[in-house]
Amino acid sequence: MRYVMRSNVLYQESGQEPLGKIKNALFGPRKTVSAPGLDAALKADILQEEGTALAQRDVRSLKYVLTDEGGQTIASAVPGYSPREDPSEMGWPAFRAPEVDHASVLVGDRSYLLTRRGANNYLITDENAAVLRARRKSMSSAWSIESDAGFPAEIICGLYIFCRYIEHENEAIPA
């Protein structure tokens, strides 16, 4: 199936009816996902493990989560650094954060790998093949999303949010 994400609203590529909507929180990374037929909105957020001051800057101590209204985790992802910039191998860069280029994703009991394939281009694979592609359309704020995995609209919205979280990890951060 082919989808389009415009202004945080998911549509089938040829459809006019919204399949899912993402609403941003006023502050912070929290987002809510709603979809027709979904009883209650899902919540997406970034959780951080307790730890040392270094862990506060390390994305490996983060967990992206998509939860239902009861707090049950529907999907989660743990981001990781590009192997060529992994601070445990290369040391911490002096003036920027290392590149984040992937995340280990869990949807229900199924494992996937979310890979950043360049700015605004993401691929989610399982052990066999690609299950979702998301890329920004050129010269537009709309995103093209392709998935034949049978994910419901709210999961596609959640996976899109995880892609955007990785995007934000790679933006310049103030000192």
Buried (B, 14 or more C-beta within 10 A) or exposed (E): EEBBBEEBEBBBEEEEEBBBBBEEEEEEBEBBBBBEEBEEBBBBBBEEEEEEEEBEEBBBBBBBBBBBEEEEEBBBBBBBBBEEBBBEEEEEEEEEBBBBBBBEBBBEEEEBBBBBEEEBEBBBBBEEEBBBBBBBEEEEEBBBBBBEBEBBBBBBBBBBBBBBBBBEBBEEEEE
